[in-house]
Amino acid sequence: MSYGSTRLDVSLPAGSYDLEIRKTGYQTYTRKIDLKRSQTLRANLRKESFGRENIKQSRTVSTPTTTAISSTTMASTSGMIVIPAGEFEMGDLTGNGLANEQPVVKKILSDSYAMHEKEVTVGEYNEFVADTNYQTEAESGQGCAYYLNGEPVWEASLNWKNPGYEQKDNFPVVCLTYSDAKAYADWLSGKTGNSYRLPTEVEWEYAARAGTKTDYPWGNDIGNNLANCGWCGSDWSNQSPAPVGSFSANRFGVYDTVGNVWEWTQKTAGRSDVAIRGGAWNFAPTLARASTRLILATDFRANYIGFRLVRER
């Protein structure tokens, strides 16, 4: 892939690469790299000699031109990780799913994309609110819902700062509508100059599956204390979300795609509702499978729904 001139930051999935740097009038720099983590490479580009008439000019260069490039698997300033291009089967592959997970459809993602490795946190959302004085719909409306006996119950006093359980800055932010999540994405885009948005359902499920065809990243059995969902055996199960990243990441390096909080996905054009994905701390493990999807009105908010973003190329 070509990045043109003076591109210093390059985000790539982990893997092996042939690196080539060219500059007119200089010898081409080549190197093989095995990219496992963020790293910076320095390339010394040396003047070319084109014949005897240029030898004197070439010898006057006392030091080689130096170009620094940074190849990264994660942008540390925004907690993003690159999801490689690929293809997968989307939907219920095991027969354990709901009717809206059928039919199974092959999906192709032609380009890689960057995605939050963890759910957006209370601390991160607080930065946005402090900068903009934004008021969420739970704060200006009738509050936020909690889950009781299989049904959402509205509580006027609940919002992202007071979700009905104790939380810290490293907890996933909840009690937000689709518009509240989108407002954060728009703010982050303006702050950074990059384009952030909610992931599509295809992008979300592809990242959650990470090359697997099972209900969960580790198999078809939820196991014990491998994620934070209802009756999953974690310290937070049926109590509250866990601090983001409390459990192992999947093969792509993405955390909390099983349980913790449901996550908003991008609304399809022409639709008034939207899907949430991933399950939550107070929902059954069968609803935390990679293909599970719940359809909600965009103005719904609950203390078990959060979000993460993707960054466009």
C-alpha positions as CSV (number, residue, x, y, z in Angstrom):
1,M,0.0,0.0,0.0
2,S,1.2,3.5,-0.8
3,Y,1.0,6.4,1.7
4,G,2.4,9.2,-0.5
5,S,4.9,11.6,0.8
6,T,5.9,12.5,4.4
7,R,3.4,10.1,6.0
8,L,4.8,9.6,9.5
9,D,2.1,7.7,11.3
10,V,0.9,4.4,9.8
11,S,-1.7,2.2,11.5
12,L,-1.5,-1.5,10.5
13,P,-2.7,-4.8,11.8
14,A,-0.1,-7.0,13.5
15,G,1.8,-9.1,11.1
16,S,4.9,-9.3,8.8
17,Y,5.6,-6.5,6.3
18,D,8.0,-5.6,3.6
19,L,8.8,-1.9,4.2
20,E,10.0,0.3,1.4
21,I,10.8,4.0,1.5
22,R,11.5,6.0,-1.6
23,K,12.7,9.6,-2.2
24,T,13.8,11.1,-5.4
25,G,17.6,11.4,-5.5
26,Y,18.1,8.9,-2.7
27,Q,18.7,5.2,-2.5
28,T,15.6,3.2,-1.7
29,Y,15.4,1.9,1.9
30,T,14.0,-1.6,2.3
31,R,13.5,-3.7,5.4
32,K,11.3,-6.6,6.6
33,I,9.5,-6.0,9.9
34,D,7.5,-8.3,12.2
35,L,5.0,-5.9,13.7
36,K,3.7,-7.1,17.1
37,R,3.4,-3.8,19.0
38,S,3.7,0.0,18.4
39,Q,7.2,0.9,17.3
40,T,9.2,3.7,15.6
41,L,11.6,3.0,12.8
42,R,14.3,5.4,11.6
43,A,15.4,5.2,8.0
44,N,18.6,6.8,6.8
45,L,18.2,7.7,3.1
46,R,21.5,8.2,1.3
47,K,22.2,10.3,-1.8
48,E,22.4,8.5,-5.1
49,S,25.5,9.0,-7.4
50,F,24.5,9.4,-11.0
51,G,28.0,9.6,-12.6
52,R,31.3,11.2,-12.4
53,E,29.8,14.7,-12.7
54,N,27.8,14.2,-9.6
55,I,30.4,12.6,-7.4
56,K,31.6,15.9,-6.0
57,Q,28.0,16.9,-5.2
58,S,27.4,13.6,-3.6
59,R,30.5,13.8,-1.3
60,T,29.4,17.2,0.0
61,V,26.5,15.6,1.9
62,S,28.0,15.2,5.3
63,T,25.1,13.5,6.9
64,P,22.3,11.4,5.3
65,T,18.8,12.6,5.2
66,T,16.8,11.0,8.0
67,T,13.1,10.2,7.8
68,A,11.3,8.9,10.8
69,I,8.2,6.7,10.5
70,S,6.0,5.1,13.1
71,S,4.2,1.9,12.3
72,T,1.6,1.2,14.9
73,T,-1.0,-1.5,15.8
74,M,-2.7,0.9,18.2
75,A,-3.1,4.7,18.4
76,S,-2.3,5.1,22.1
77,T,-4.1,8.5,22.2
78,S,-7.4,7.1,21.4
79,G,-7.3,3.4,22.4
80,M,-7.8,2.1,18.8
81,I,-6.7,-1.2,17.4
82,V,-6.6,-2.1,13.7
83,I,-9.0,-4.8,12.5
84,P,-7.6,-6.5,9.4
85,A,-9.6,-6.8,6.2
86,G,-11.2,-10.2,5.6
87,E,-14.4,-12.2,5.2
88,F,-16.7,-14.1,7.6
89,E,-20.1,-15.8,7.9
90,M,-22.5,-13.4,9.8
91,G,-25.3,-14.8,11.9
92,D,-26.2,-17.8,14.0
93,L,-23.7,-20.5,13.0
94,T,-24.4,-22.9,15.8
95,G,-28.2,-23.1,15.9
96,N,-28.4,-21.5,19.4
97,G,-29.6,-18.1,18.2
98,L,-32.7,-16.0,17.8
99,A,-34.8,-15.7,14.6
100,N,-33.3,-12.3,13.7
101,E,-29.8,-13.9,13.5
102,Q,-30.9,-15.8,10.3
103,P,-30.1,-16.3,7.5
104,V,-26.3,-16.7,7.8
105,V,-24.7,-14.4,5.2
106,K,-21.2,-14.2,3.9
107,K,-19.7,-10.8,4.4
108,I,-16.5,-9.3,2.9
109,L,-14.6,-6.4,4.5
110,S,-12.3,-5.2,1.8
111,D,-10.5,-2.7,4.0
112,S,-9.0,-2.7,7.4
113,Y,-10.5,-0.3,10.0
114,A,-9.6,0.9,13.5
115,M,-11.9,0.2,16.4
116,H,-11.8,1.0,20.1
117,E,-10.2,-2.0,21.8
118,K,-12.4,-1.3,24.9
119,E,-15.8,0.3,25.5
120,V,-15.8,4.0,25.9
121,T,-15.4,4.8,29.6
122,V,-17.0,7.1,32.1
123,G,-13.8,9.1,32.3
124,E,-13.6,9.5,28.5
125,Y,-17.2,10.6,28.3
126,N,-16.7,13.1,31.1
127,E,-14.0,14.8,29.0
128,F,-16.5,15.3,26.3
129,V,-19.2,16.7,28.6
130,A,-16.7,19.0,30.4
131,D,-15.6,20.4,27.0
132,T,-19.1,20.9,25.6
133,N,-21.5,21.1,28.5
134,Y,-23.5,18.4,26.7
135,Q,-26.6,17.1,28.5
136,T,-27.7,13.6,27.8
137,E,-31.2,12.6,27.1
138,A,-31.5,10.8,30.5
139,E,-30.6,14.0,32.2
140,S,-33.1,16.1,30.3
141,G,-35.8,13.5,30.0
142,Q,-37.3,10.8,32.2
143,G,-34.0,9.2,33.4
144,C,-32.7,5.8,32.5
145,A,-33.9,2.2,32.6
146,Y,-32.6,-0.7,34.7
147,Y,-33.5,-4.4,34.3
148,L,-35.9,-6.1,36.7
149,N,-37.6,-9.5,36.2
150,G,-36.8,-9.5,32.5
151,E,-38.2,-6.0,31.8
152,P,-36.7,-2.5,31.7
153,V,-37.9,-0.3,34.5
154,W,-37.5,3.5,34.2
155,E,-36.0,5.5,37.1
156,A,-35.9,9.3,36.8
157,S,-32.8,9.7,38.9
158,L,-30.6,7.4,36.8
159,N,-28.1,8.8,34.2
160,W,-24.5,8.2,33.1
161,K,-23.2,9.8,36.3
162,N,-25.5,7.9,38.5
163,P,-26.4,4.5,36.9
164,G,-27.7,2.8,40.0
165,Y,-24.4,1.2,41.0
166,E,-21.0,2.4,42.1
167,Q,-18.7,3.2,39.2
168,K,-15.2,4.6,38.5
169,D,-13.7,6.4,35.6
170,N,-12.6,3.1,34.0
171,F,-16.1,1.6,33.9
172,P,-18.0,1.7,30.6
173,V,-20.3,4.7,30.3
174,V,-24.0,3.8,30.2
175,C,-27.5,5.3,30.2
176,L,-26.8,6.9,26.8
177,T,-29.1,7.0,23.8
178,Y,-27.9,6.4,20.2
179,S,-27.8,10.2,19.8
180,D,-25.7,10.6,23.0
181,A,-23.2,8.1,21.6
182,K,-23.1,9.8,18.2
183,A,-22.6,13.2,19.9
184,Y,-19.4,11.9,21.5
185,A,-18.2,10.5,18.1
186,D,-18.8,13.8,16.4
187,W,-16.9,15.6,19.2
188,L,-14.0,13.2,19.0
189,S,-13.9,13.6,15.2
190,G,-13.7,17.4,15.6
191,K,-11.0,17.2,18.3
192,T,-8.7,14.8,16.5
193,G,-9.3,15.6,12.8
194,N,-10.2,11.9,12.2
195,S,-13.6,10.5,11.4
196,Y,-15.2,8.5,14.2
197,R,-18.6,6.8,14.2
198,L,-20.4,3.8,15.7
199,P,-19.6,0.5,14.0
200,T,-22.0,-1.1,11.6
201,E,-23.3,-4.5,12.7
202,V,-21.0,-6.2,10.2
203,E,-18.0,-4.4,11.5
204,W,-19.0,-5.2,15.1
205,E,-19.6,-8.9,14.6
206,Y,-16.5,-9.4,12.4
207,A,-14.4,-7.8,15.2
208,A,-16.2,-9.8,17.9
209,R,-15.7,-13.2,16.1
210,A,-12.1,-12.5,15.3
211,G,-11.9,-15.4,12.9
212,T,-13.9,-17.8,15.0
213,K,-17.2,-19.6,14.2
214,T,-18.3,-20.3,17.7
215,D,-20.7,-18.5,20.0
216,Y,-17.9,-17.0,22.1
217,P,-14.3,-16.3,21.2
218,W,-13.2,-19.4,23.2
219,G,-15.9,-21.9,22.1
220,N,-19.6,-22.6,22.5
221,D,-19.6,-22.9,26.3
222,I,-19.6,-19.7,28.3
223,G,-17.3,-21.2,30.9
224,N,-16.7,-19.6,34.3
225,N,-15.3,-16.2,35.0
226,L,-14.3,-15.6,31.3
227,A,-16.6,-12.6,30.9
228,N,-19.0,-10.4,32.8
229,C,-22.6,-11.5,32.0
230,G,-25.4,-12.7,34.2
231,W,-24.5,-16.0,35.9
232,C,-21.1,-16.1,34.2
233,G,-19.2,-16.5,37.5
234,S,-17.4,-13.2,37.5
235,D,-17.1,-10.9,40.5
236,W,-19.4,-8.4,38.8
237,S,-22.1,-10.8,37.3
238,N,-25.6,-9.5,38.1
239,Q,-24.0,-6.7,40.1
240,S,-22.6,-4.1,37.7
241,P,-20.3,-3.7,34.7
242,A,-16.6,-4.5,35.2
243,P,-13.8,-2.0,34.5
244,V,-13.2,-2.2,30.8
245,G,-10.5,-4.7,29.8
246,S,-10.9,-6.9,32.9
247,F,-11.0,-10.1,30.9
248,S,-8.8,-11.4,28.1
249,A,-9.0,-9.8,24.6
250,N,-10.0,-11.9,21.6
251,R,-7.7,-12.8,18.7
252,F,-8.0,-9.3,17.2
253,G,-7.1,-7.7,20.5
254,V,-10.7,-6.5,21.2
255,Y,-12.0,-6.6,24.8
256,D,-15.5,-7.1,26.3
257,T,-17.3,-8.2,23.2
258,V,-19.0,-10.8,25.4
259,G,-21.1,-9.2,28.2
260,N,-20.2,-6.2,30.3
261,V,-22.5,-3.8,28.4
262,W,-24.6,-4.0,25.3
263,E,-23.1,-1.7,22.5
264,W,-24.9,0.6,20.1
265,T,-24.2,0.0,16.4
266,Q,-24.7,2.3,13.4
267,K,-28.3,2.9,12.3
268,T,-29.2,1.7,8.8
269,A,-30.5,4.5,6.5
270,G,-34.3,4.7,6.5
271,R,-34.7,2.8,9.8
272,S,-36.0,4.3,13.0
273,D,-34.6,1.6,15.2
274,V,-31.1,0.1,15.7
275,A,-29.3,-3.0,17.0
276,I,-27.3,-3.4,20.1
277,R,-24.8,-6.2,20.3
278,G,-22.7,-8.2,22.8
279,G,-24.9,-8.8,25.9
280,A,-24.4,-7.3,29.4
281,W,-23.6,-7.9,33.0
282,N,-27.2,-8.7,33.9
283,F,-28.3,-10.7,30.9
284,A,-28.1,-14.4,30.4
285,P,-25.0,-15.9,28.7
286,T,-27.1,-17.0,25.7
287,L,-27.6,-13.3,24.9
288,A,-23.9,-12.6,24.9
289,R,-23.1,-14.7,21.8
290,A,-21.3,-13.1,18.9
291,S,-24.4,-13.1,16.7
292,T,-27.0,-11.9,19.2
293,R,-28.8,-8.8,18.2
294,L,-31.5,-6.8,20.0
295,I,-33.5,-4.1,18.2
296,L,-34.2,-0.9,20.1
297,A,-35.6,2.6,19.6
298,T,-32.8,5.1,19.2
299,D,-34.0,7.1,22.2
300,F,-33.8,4.1,24.6
301,R,-31.2,4.2,27.4
302,A,-30.4,1.8,30.2
303,N,-27.7,1.2,32.7
304,Y,-26.6,-1.9,30.7
305,I,-26.0,-0.2,27.3
306,G,-22.8,1.6,26.3
307,F,-20.8,1.8,23.0
308,R,-17.4,1.8,21.3
309,L,-16.4,3.6,18.1
310,V,-14.6,2.8,14.8
311,R,-12.3,5.3,13.1
312,E,-12.6,5.5,9.3
313,R,-9.5,5.2,7.1
